[in-house]
C-alpha cells in the first residue's frame, strides 16, 4: 500500500484566496494585537469559508503560520487549526468505511511534533493495518485507503 501521487486535489477559489491574503495583515495589525474594540480580550478571528475549500484553507494556514514565524517572531501561533485538532482528539474525524457488508474503522492522526499524517485501518475483529507511508494531508491518507480497497478489495483487511 503506497500513498497517492502528489498533485492538486482541489480547485482554488479566487475570491477565497483574496480573503485569505488579508489574514496576516489583519491579525498583525496594532488594533488586533492590542485588543482594541474587543473589550481588552485576547484577539481572535473567526474565518468562515465553504467546506469544499477546506484543503485550500489548510494550505494557506500552513503558509501564513510560516510567514508569521519569520516576520513576527514575537508572535506565537499555538494552534492555527484548533478546531480541527479538537475534533480529531474527540474522534469526530475518524471514519468508517463499509463495503460488501464489512465495516472498517479508519483512523488518521498526526503526532504532536510531526508534520505528516499516519494511517491505521482496524477491522471488526480488532486487527490493525498501519501504513508505513506517511501522508502530507489527512485527505491524502483517506484517499490511500479508498485506493487500497479499490485495488485489493476489502477482504485484504479482514481477519
BELVENQUI-V579852 format. One line per field, one symbol per residue. ss: DSSP state (H for helix, E for strand, L for the rest). psi: psi as a letter, one per 20 degrees, with the letter a starting at -180 (. if undefined). burial: I if it has 9 or more other C-alpha atoms within 8 Angstrom, else O. A space follows every 10 residues. Layout:
ss->???
psi->???
burial->???
This chain:
ss->LLLLLLLLLL LLLHHHHHHH LLHHHHHLLH HHHHLLLLLL LLLLLLLLLL HHHHHHHHHH HHHHHHHHHH HLLLLLLLLL LHHHHHHHHL LLLLEEEEEL LEEEEEEEEL LLLLLLEEEE EELLLLLEEE LLLLELLHHH HHHHHHHHHH HHLHHHHLL
psi->prrqpqrpjr pqohgggggh iiggggijqh gghijpjkkk rppqppoqqp hikghggggg hgghggghhg hmiiqpognh lggggghghi jiiqqpppqk jppppopprp qgkqhqqqpp pprhijppop phqqqhrhhh ghhhgggggg giqhhijr.
burial->OOIOOOOOOO OOOOOIIOOI OOOIOOIOOO OIIOIIOOOO OOIOOOOOOO OOIIOIIOOI IOOIIOIIIO OOOOOOOOOO OOOOOOIIOO OOOIOOOOOO OOIIIIIIII OOOOOIIIII IIIIOOIOOO IOOIIOOIOI IIIIOOOIIO OOOIOOIIO
